[in-house]
Amino acid sequence: MCYLNTHIDTRRADKLAELSGYLEKHQSEIVNYEQRHKVGKSIGSGRMEKAVDSVIGQRQKRKGSSWRPLGSRALAVLKVVELNGLWQQTWFPEQAN
């Protein structure tokens, strides 16, 4: 993060220092999109959004359906459990092995 050492003229030095501190503290969590692109990894969220739409959205967009956030989240959690192959283990742990 060598760019943090670049001198920047600013009216709000306190805010710049706050941002700089945040970036330094969270450096390991910040995605390096340039590096991901170089190695051929995707950098967009399109794949994930499409997966969510096909797995969850289709079920919730049926004619006459209406969902509240809590019910929608519950359905998503159940679908994740199913897709991860954890249905038996989650609901019938004594029979899972």
N, C-alpha and C positions, 0 to 999 in steps of 0.2 A: 504494500500500500504506500509506495513511495510518493504518490501524488499528494499524500497528506502533508508532506514536507514542503510543498510548493507554497511560496508566499502569495497570499491573496489579500488585496486591499478591500476592506469591508467596513461598513458602518456598524455592524453588529458583531463585533469580535467575540462577544460572549456566546452568541448562537453558533458561530463557526467553530469555536472551541468545543461546544456541546456536541455538535455534529461529528467533529473529528474524534472526540472521545468515544462516542457511540460506535462509529465505524471501526475504531481500533479494538474496542471491547468485543464486538460481534464479528470480527474479521473471519473467523472460522465458519460462521454460519451464512455468510454472504456468498451467493452463487457467482462463480466466475463464468459468465456467459460466453466470453471470448474463448476461453479454454474448452468449454463444452462443445462449442461450435467446431473448433479445430479437430477434435477427436470424433466428430460425427454424431454427437448426442443431440437430442432434441432440446430446444430451449423455450418452446412455447407450451401453452397449457391445452392446446387443441385436442390432443389425444385423450387427455384425462377428461376434458369436458364432454367429448363424444362418448367415452365409456360411461360416464355418469348418466348421460342422456339415454343411452341404449339400455343400460341396466336398471336404472331407477326411474328416469323420466318417463319412459314408455309406459310403465306400470301406473304412474300417477297421472298421466294425461288421458286416461280412458274417458270416454264420453260419460258425463254425469258424475265424474269423480271430483271431489274437492278435499283438499288436504290441509290440515293445520301443521305448523312447523314441528310440533312434538311428534305427531303421527308420521310425518315425512321422515324425520330423523330416525324414528324407530324402525321404519321399513328399510331404510338405508343400512342400519346396523345389522338387521336380520339378513339382508342380501349379502353383506360382506362376510358374515359368519358362514353362510351357505357357500359362497364362491371360494372361500379359503379352506373349504372341506372340514369345517369345525362344527357342523350341525350336531352330529351325534355327541361329540365331546362336550359341547355347550349345554345341550338339553338332557342328555342321558349319560353323564360322566361315568356312572358305574358300568355301563355297557360299552364304553368307548374302546376298550382294549380287546 
